[in-house]
Amino acid sequence: MRVSIPTPLRSYTADRRAVEAAGETLAEVFADLDRRYPGIRFRMVDEQDAIRPHIRVWIGQQPTRSLATPVGANDEVVIFQALSGG
């Protein structure tokens, strides 16, 4: 499936905006991304296995906060990273 990568995480994907990944759940997709692009999962998932607060994920047109969310082979996963500062 296609995974859209936000600009702040593109250093892990050689500046590619979209990459391919496989998995039946969001957790499996993130694990596959980490196998292909080491270190990227830690930027999206914390030590308690929860999606970090500044990361937003959509599967198709539906937002999710759960790594257990099922993902279909034809779904697109879109990752957004909020920017903060002051």
PATI-595219 format. One record per residue: x, y, z of N, C-alpha, C, CB in turn; chain; residue number from 1; residue in three letters. Coordinates in steps of 0.1 Angstrom, whole numbers, plus 5000, padded with zeros to 4 digits. Glycine has a CB too. Layout:
+--------+---------+------+---------+----------+-------+--------+---------+------+---------+----------+-------+--------+-----+---------+
| n.east | n.north | n.up | ca.east | ca.north | ca.up | c.east | c.north | c.up | cb.east | cb.north | cb.up | cadena | num | residuo |
+--------+---------+------+---------+----------+-------+--------+---------+------+---------+----------+-------+--------+-----+---------+
|      X |       Y |    Z |       X |        Y |     Z |      X |       Y |    Z |       X |        Y |     Z |      A | NUM |     ALA |
...
+--------+---------+------+---------+----------+-------+--------+---------+------+---------+----------+-------+--------+-----+---------+
END
This chain:
+--------+---------+------+---------+----------+-------+--------+---------+------+---------+----------+-------+--------+-----+---------+
| n.east | n.north | n.up | ca.east | ca.north | ca.up | c.east | c.north | c.up | cb.east | cb.north | cb.up | cadena | num | residuo |
+--------+---------+------+---------+----------+-------+--------+---------+------+---------+----------+-------+--------+-----+---------+
|   5008 |    4988 | 5000 |    5000 |     5000 |  5000 |   5009 |    5012 | 5000 |    4990 |     5000 |  5012 |      A |   1 |     MET |
|   5003 |    5023 | 4996 |    5010 |     5036 |  4996 |   5009 |    5043 | 5010 |    5004 |     5045 |  4985 |      A |   2 |     ARG |
|   5021 |    5048 | 5014 |    5021 |     5056 |  5027 |   5027 |    5069 | 5024 |    5030 |     5048 |  5038 |      A |   3 |     VAL |
|   5019 |    5080 | 5026 |    5024 |     5094 |  5025 |   5032 |    5098 | 5037 |    5012 |     5103 |  5022 |      A |   4 |     SER |
|   5044 |    5103 | 5035 |    5053 |     5106 |  5045 |   5054 |    5122 | 5047 |    5068 |     5101 |  5042 |      A |   5 |     ILE |
|   5052 |    5127 | 5059 |    5053 |     5141 |  5061 |   5067 |    5146 | 5060 |    5047 |     5145 |  5075 |      A |   6 |     PRO |
|   5069 |    5159 | 5056 |    5082 |     5165 |  5053 |   5092 |    5163 | 5065 |    5080 |     5180 |  5051 |      A |   7 |     THR |
|   5088 |    5164 | 5078 |    5098 |     5162 |  5088 |   5104 |    5148 | 5089 |    5092 |     5166 |  5101 |      A |   8 |     PRO |
|   5097 |    5138 | 5084 |    5101 |     5124 |  5084 |   5108 |    5119 | 5071 |    5090 |     5115 |  5088 |      A |   9 |     LEU |
|   5109 |    5128 | 5062 |    5114 |     5124 |  5049 |   5129 |    5121 | 5049 |    5111 |     5134 |  5038 |      A |  10 |     ARG |
|   5136 |    5126 | 5059 |    5150 |     5123 |  5060 |   5152 |    5108 | 5061 |    5157 |     5130 |  5071 |      A |  11 |     SER |
|   5142 |    5101 | 5066 |    5143 |     5086 |  5068 |   5141 |    5079 | 5055 |    5133 |     5081 |  5078 |      A |  12 |     TYR |
|   5134 |    5085 | 5045 |    5130 |     5079 |  5033 |   5137 |    5084 | 5021 |    5115 |     5080 |  5031 |      A |  13 |     THR |
|   5149 |    5090 | 5023 |    5156 |     5096 |  5012 |   5148 |    5107 | 5005 |    5161 |     5086 |  5002 |      A |  14 |     ALA |
|   5140 |    5115 | 5013 |    5132 |     5126 |  5008 |   5121 |    5121 | 4999 |    5141 |     5135 |  5000 |      A |  15 |     ASP |
|   5117 |    5109 | 4999 |    5105 |     5104 |  4992 |   5092 |    5108 | 4999 |    5106 |     5089 |  4989 |      A |  16 |     ARG |
|   5083 |    5114 | 4991 |    5070 |     5118 |  4997 |   5061 |    5106 | 5000 |    5063 |     5127 |  4987 |      A |  17 |     ARG |
|   5062 |    5096 | 4993 |    5054 |     5084 |  4994 |   5062 |    5072 | 4993 |    5042 |     5084 |  4984 |      A |  18 |     ALA |
|   5059 |    5062 | 5000 |    5066 |     5049 |  5000 |   5056 |    5037 | 5000 |    5077 |     5048 |  5011 |      A |  19 |     VAL |
|   5061 |    5026 | 4998 |    5053 |     5014 |  4999 |   5055 |    5007 | 5012 |    5055 |     5004 |  4987 |      A |  20 |     GLU |
|   5045 |    5001 | 5018 |    5046 |     4993 |  5030 |   5035 |    4982 | 5030 |    5045 |     5002 |  5043 |      A |  21 |     ALA |
|   5037 |    4972 | 5038 |    5027 |     4961 |  5039 |   5023 |    4959 | 5053 |    5033 |     4948 |  5032 |      A |  22 |     ALA |
|   5011 |    4953 | 5055 |    5007 |     4950 |  5068 |   4991 |    4949 | 5068 |    5012 |     4960 |  5079 |      A |  23 |     GLY |
|   4986 |    4942 | 5078 |    4972 |     4941 |  5079 |   4966 |    4950 | 5090 |    4968 |     4927 |  5083 |      A |  24 |     GLU |
|   4975 |    4956 | 5098 |    4971 |     4966 |  5108 |   4981 |    4978 | 5107 |    4971 |     4960 |  5123 |      A |  25 |     THR |
|   4977 |    4989 | 5113 |    4986 |     5000 |  5113 |   4999 |    4997 | 5120 |    4979 |     5012 |  5119 |      A |  26 |     LEU |
|   4999 |    4989 | 5130 |    5011 |     4985 |  5137 |   5020 |    4977 | 5128 |    5008 |     4976 |  5150 |      A |  27 |     ALA |
|   5015 |    4968 | 5120 |    5023 |     4961 |  5110 |   5028 |    4969 | 5099 |    5014 |     4949 |  5104 |      A |  28 |     GLU |
|   5021 |    4979 | 5095 |    5025 |     4988 |  5085 |   5037 |    4997 | 5090 |    5014 |     4998 |  5080 |      A |  29 |     VAL |
|   5036 |    5002 | 5103 |    5047 |     5009 |  5109 |   5059 |    5000 | 5111 |    5042 |     5015 |  5122 |      A |  30 |     PHE |
|   5057 |    4988 | 5114 |    5068 |     4979 |  5116 |   5075 |    4976 | 5103 |    5064 |     4965 |  5122 |      A |  31 |     ALA |
|   5068 |    4975 | 5092 |    5073 |     4973 |  5079 |   5081 |    4985 | 5074 |    5063 |     4970 |  5068 |      A |  32 |     ASP |
|   5075 |    4997 | 5077 |    5082 |     5010 |  5074 |   5096 |    5010 | 5081 |    5074 |     5022 |  5078 |      A |  33 |     LEU |
|   5096 |    5006 | 5094 |    5108 |     5006 |  5102 |   5118 |    4996 | 5097 |    5105 |     5003 |  5117 |      A |  34 |     ASP |
|   5114 |    4985 | 5091 |    5124 |     4976 |  5085 |   5130 |    4982 | 5073 |    5117 |     4962 |  5081 |      A |  35 |     ARG |
|   5122 |    4989 | 5065 |    5127 |     4995 |  5053 |   5134 |    5008 | 5055 |    5115 |     4998 |  5043 |      A |  36 |     ARG |
|   5130 |    5016 | 5066 |    5136 |     5029 |  5069 |   5138 |    5029 | 5084 |    5126 |     5040 |  5064 |      A |  37 |     TYR |
|   5149 |    5023 | 5088 |    5152 |     5022 |  5103 |   5151 |    5036 | 5110 |    5166 |     5016 |  5105 |      A |  38 |     PRO |
|   5144 |    5035 | 5121 |    5143 |     5047 |  5130 |   5130 |    5054 | 5128 |    5154 |     5056 |  5128 |      A |  39 |     GLY |
|   5123 |    5052 | 5117 |    5111 |     5061 |  5114 |   5100 |    5058 | 5124 |    5106 |     5058 |  5100 |      A |  40 |     ILE |
|   5098 |    5045 | 5128 |    5087 |     5041 |  5137 |   5088 |    5049 | 5151 |    5087 |     5026 |  5140 |      A |  41 |     ARG |
|   5100 |    5050 | 5156 |    5102 |     5057 |  5169 |   5098 |    5071 | 5168 |    5117 |     5056 |  5173 |      A |  42 |     PHE |
|   5098 |    5077 | 5157 |    5094 |     5091 |  5155 |   5079 |    5092 | 5155 |    5099 |     5097 |  5142 |      A |  43 |     ARG |
|   5072 |    5081 | 5153 |    5057 |     5081 |  5152 |   5050 |    5074 | 5164 |    5053 |     5075 |  5139 |      A |  44 |     MET |
|   5058 |    5065 | 5170 |    5052 |     5057 |  5181 |   5061 |    5058 | 5193 |    5050 |     5042 |  5177 |      A |  45 |     VAL |
|   5055 |    5060 | 5205 |    5063 |     5062 |  5217 |   5066 |    5048 | 5224 |    5055 |     5070 |  5227 |      A |  46 |     ASP |
|   5072 |    5049 | 5235 |    5077 |     5037 |  5243 |   5065 |    5029 | 5248 |    5086 |     5041 |  5254 |      A |  47 |     GLU |
|   5053 |    5034 | 5249 |    5042 |     5027 |  5254 |   5033 |    5021 | 5242 |    5033 |     5036 |  5262 |      A |  48 |     GLN |
|   5039 |    5021 | 5230 |    5033 |     5017 |  5218 |   5020 |    5024 | 5215 |    5029 |     5002 |  5220 |      A |  49 |     ASP |
|   5020 |    5037 | 5217 |    5009 |     5046 |  5213 |   5015 |    5056 | 5202 |    5004 |     5054 |  5226 |      A |  50 |     ALA |
|   5006 |    5060 | 5194 |    5009 |     5070 |  5184 |   5012 |    5083 | 5191 |    4998 |     5072 |  5173 |      A |  51 |     ILE |
|   5024 |    5089 | 5188 |    5028 |     5101 |  5195 |   5017 |    5112 | 5193 |    5041 |     5106 |  5190 |      A |  52 |     ARG |
|   5015 |    5121 | 5203 |    5005 |     5131 |  5202 |   5005 |    5141 | 5190 |    5005 |     5139 |  5215 |      A |  53 |     PRO |
|   5017 |    5143 | 5185 |    5019 |     5153 |  5174 |   5017 |    5146 | 5160 |    5032 |     5160 |  5175 |      A |  54 |     HIS |
|   5015 |    5133 | 5160 |    5013 |     5125 |  5148 |   4998 |    5123 | 5146 |    5021 |     5112 |  5148 |      A |  55 |     ILE |
|   4994 |    5125 | 5133 |    4980 |     5122 |  5129 |   4981 |    5112 | 5118 |    4972 |     5135 |  5126 |      A |  56 |     ARG |
|   4972 |    5102 | 5118 |    4972 |     5092 |  5108 |   4958 |    5090 | 5102 |    4977 |     5078 |  5113 |      A |  57 |     VAL |
|   4957 |    5090 | 5089 |    4945 |     5086 |  5082 |   4947 |    5074 | 5074 |    4940 |     5098 |  5073 |      A |  58 |     TRP |
|   4937 |    5065 | 5074 |    4937 |     5053 |  5066 |   4925 |    5056 | 5057 |    4936 |     5040 |  5074 |      A |  59 |     ILE |
|   4928 |    5058 | 5044 |    4917 |     5062 |  5035 |   4912 |    5076 | 5039 |    4905 |     5052 |  5035 |      A |  60 |     GLY |
|   4900 |    5077 | 5042 |    4894 |     5090 |  5046 |   4891 |    5090 | 5061 |    4881 |     5092 |  5039 |      A |  61 |     GLN |
|   4895 |    5080 | 5069 |    4892 |     5079 |  5083 |   4905 |    5081 | 5092 |    4886 |     5065 |  5086 |      A |  62 |     GLN |
|   4904 |    5091 | 5101 |    4915 |     5093 |  5110 |   4915 |    5081 | 5120 |    4914 |     5106 |  5117 |      A |  63 |     PRO |
|   4927 |    5078 | 5126 |    4928 |     5068 |  5136 |   4939 |    5072 | 5146 |    4931 |     5054 |  5130 |      A |  64 |     THR |
|   4937 |    5067 | 5158 |    4948 |     5069 |  5168 |   4952 |    5055 | 5173 |    4942 |     5077 |  5180 |      A |  65 |     ARG |
|   4947 |    5044 | 5167 |    4950 |     5031 |  5172 |   4959 |    5023 | 5162 |    4937 |     5023 |  5174 |      A |  66 |     SER |
|   4969 |    5017 | 5168 |    4978 |     5009 |  5160 |   4971 |    4996 | 5156 |    4991 |     5006 |  5167 |      A |  67 |     LEU |
|   4960 |    4992 | 5162 |    4953 |     4980 |  5159 |   4943 |    4982 | 5147 |    4945 |     4975 |  5171 |      A |  68 |     ALA |
|   4942 |    4994 | 5142 |    4933 |     4996 |  5131 |   4936 |    4988 | 5119 |    4933 |     5011 |  5127 |      A |  69 |     THR |
|   4927 |    4980 | 5113 |    4929 |     4972 |  5101 |   4933 |    4981 | 5089 |    4918 |     4963 |  5098 |      A |  70 |     PRO |
|   4941 |    4976 | 5081 |    4945 |     4983 |  5068 |   4944 |    4973 | 5057 |    4960 |     4989 |  5069 |      A |  71 |     VAL |
|   4937 |    4978 | 5046 |    4935 |     4970 |  5034 |   4946 |    4972 | 5025 |    4922 |     4973 |  5028 |      A |  72 |     GLY |
|   4949 |    4962 | 5016 |    4960 |     4963 |  5006 |   4958 |    4975 | 4997 |    4960 |     4950 |  4998 |      A |  73 |     ALA |
|   4946 |    4979 | 4995 |    4944 |     4991 |  4985 |   4942 |    5004 | 4993 |    4932 |     4988 |  4977 |      A |  74 |     ASN |
|   4943 |    5004 | 5006 |    4942 |     5016 |  5014 |   4954 |    5025 | 5012 |    4939 |     5013 |  5028 |      A |  75 |     ASP |
|   4953 |    5038 | 5014 |    4964 |     5047 |  5015 |   4965 |    5052 | 5029 |    4962 |     5059 |  5005 |      A |  76 |     GLU |
|   4977 |    5051 | 5034 |    4979 |     5056 |  5048 |   4986 |    5070 | 5046 |    4988 |     5046 |  5056 |      A |  77 |     VAL |
|   4980 |    5080 | 5053 |    4986 |     5093 |  5052 |   4990 |    5097 | 5066 |    4975 |     5104 |  5046 |      A |  78 |     VAL |
|   5002 |    5101 | 5068 |    5008 |     5105 |  5081 |   5010 |    5120 | 5080 |    5021 |     5097 |  5084 |      A |  79 |     ILE |
|   5006 |    5127 | 5091 |    5008 |     5141 |  5092 |   5015 |    5143 | 5106 |    4995 |     5149 |  5092 |      A |  80 |     PHE |
|   5024 |    5153 | 5106 |    5031 |     5156 |  5118 |   5029 |    5171 | 5121 |    5046 |     5154 |  5117 |      A |  81 |     GLN |
|   5023 |    5174 | 5133 |    5020 |     5188 |  5137 |   5033 |    5194 | 5140 |    5011 |     5188 |  5149 |      A |  82 |     ALA |
|   5034 |    5207 | 5137 |    5046 |     5215 |  5140 |   5042 |    5223 | 5153 |    5050 |     5224 |  5129 |      A |  83 |     LEU |
|   5052 |    5225 | 5161 |    5049 |     5234 |  5173 |   5061 |    5243 | 5175 |    5047 |     5225 |  5185 |      A |  84 |     SER |
|   5059 |    5252 | 5184 |    5070 |     5261 |  5187 |   5064 |    5275 | 5191 |    5079 |     5263 |  5175 |      A |  85 |     GLY |
|   5072 |    5284 | 5194 |    5067 |     5296 |  5197 |   5076 |    5308 | 5195 |    5063 |     5296 |  5212 |      A |  86 |     GLY |
+--------+---------+------+---------+----------+-------+--------+---------+------+---------+----------+-------+--------+-----+---------+
END
